[in-house]
Every structure is written in C-alpha cells, then in structure tokens.
Amino acid sequence: MDVTEFQRWVKDYYKMRGWSDLDIFVRIGFLAEETGEVARAIRALEIGRDRPDEVAGTWEENMKELTEELGDVLGNLIVIANKYDIPLEEIFQSHKDKLAERYSS
C-alpha cells in the first residue's frame, strides 16, 4: 500500500468509526498518549521492563508492540494532516526540503 492510499484509508476508516469528528485538541492528546506508548515500547526493547506490574515480553512480542504503537502515532498524525487537507507526500517533501536547506554546507 502506498502512502496516498494509506492516508485515504485512514480518512475513510476513522470517519466510519467517528474518530475523525473529535476536537483537534482531543486528537493532539491522543497523539501525546500514543507517543508515550512508543517510548514505553522502546524502553521494553532497549532496557527491559523492571516494574513488578509489567510482564517481560520476548523480542518478537516487544517489536510487535512497537510496530503497533508507531501505527497509532501515524494514524493520529494522518488524521491531523487530513483535517487540514495536507497530503502526506507534501509533508514528506516539506520536511526533506527544510532539512536540506538547514543542513546544507
């Protein structure tokens, strides 16, 4: 699936579920929450889990969790991009151009 197709799929799926209708500030809160879950998944991969209420997973389980959490972050970012009618390809190019300009020698 290419990026444009995925962005369109997120738009349709989230709309069907009613998730796109949430206030943008609620969406930003979800993005922050999911970003924290990415950090927790990376911690599990890199240093393990040492709290008594956490279950240590295998490398494969932890990688699956990280992949899922990155997908949740991406989904939230796409909903924000869709709200403002910004194609992901435009975001990619803008970011690439900004870094090229900022760090060109």
Contacts in CASP RR format, 6 or more apart in sequence:
PFRMAT RR
TARGET T0000
AUTHOR 0000-0000-0000
METHOD contacts of the structure
MODEL  1
MDVTEFQRWVKDYYKMRGWSDLDIFVRIGFLAEETGEVARAIRALEIGRD
RPDEVAGTWEENMKELTEELGDVLGNLIVIANKYDIPLEEIFQSHKDKLA
ERYSS
1 9 0 8 1.000
3 88 0 8 1.000
3 89 0 8 1.000
3 92 0 8 1.000
4 87 0 8 1.000
4 88 0 8 1.000
4 89 0 8 1.000
6 78 0 8 1.000
6 88 0 8 1.000
7 78 0 8 1.000
7 81 0 8 1.000
7 82 0 8 1.000
7 87 0 8 1.000
7 88 0 8 1.000
10 75 0 8 1.000
10 78 0 8 1.000
10 79 0 8 1.000
10 82 0 8 1.000
11 20 0 8 1.000
11 78 0 8 1.000
11 79 0 8 1.000
11 82 0 8 1.000
14 20 0 8 1.000
14 75 0 8 1.000
14 79 0 8 1.000
14 82 0 8 1.000
15 21 0 8 1.000
19 79 0 8 1.000
20 79 0 8 1.000
20 82 0 8 1.000
20 83 0 8 1.000
22 30 0 8 1.000
24 80 0 8 1.000
24 83 0 8 1.000
27 76 0 8 1.000
27 79 0 8 1.000
27 80 0 8 1.000
27 83 0 8 1.000
28 80 0 8 1.000
30 76 0 8 1.000
31 73 0 8 1.000
31 76 0 8 1.000
31 77 0 8 1.000
31 80 0 8 1.000
34 69 0 8 1.000
34 72 0 8 1.000
34 73 0 8 1.000
34 76 0 8 1.000
35 73 0 8 1.000
37 69 0 8 1.000
37 72 0 8 1.000
38 66 0 8 1.000
38 69 0 8 1.000
38 70 0 8 1.000
38 73 0 8 1.000
40 69 0 8 1.000
41 62 0 8 1.000
41 65 0 8 1.000
41 66 0 8 1.000
41 69 0 8 1.000
42 66 0 8 1.000
43 49 0 8 1.000
44 54 0 8 1.000
44 56 0 8 1.000
44 57 0 8 1.000
44 62 0 8 1.000
44 65 0 8 1.000
44 66 0 8 1.000
45 59 0 8 1.000
45 62 0 8 1.000
45 63 0 8 1.000
45 66 0 8 1.000
48 56 0 8 1.000
49 55 0 8 1.000
49 56 0 8 1.000
49 57 0 8 1.000
78 88 0 8 1.000
81 87 0 8 1.000
81 88 0 8 1.000
81 91 0 8 1.000
END
